[in-house]
């Protein structure tokens, strides 16, 4: 786990990065220049996306249930917090609005936060 933290911290320090999973939100929760976004969807929407990618209904349902359970277990085991740990996120976005809508919301939030964060904090 220490190696994972080192990789995440290094990626965060090298500049603009998108870091997904493996507890990155926990490793970076105190970084003022880090935008933490939690993307979520209803179970049915997750299954539908997997069906569109060629999974059978049974495979899709099993995958959705397994991945979510593994995420809960991982965060609880290594960080001793609930998943998602809502207070550390700047926003939570329901992906039912579509990929383009999600991207626009994140980019707009980035602009808003960049305008409100002192330049010194962004230079860290």
Helices and strands as residue ranges (DSSP letters): H 2-13, H 24-27, E 37-40, H 43-52, H 57-79, G 86-88, E 91-94, G 95-97, H 99-116, H 119-122
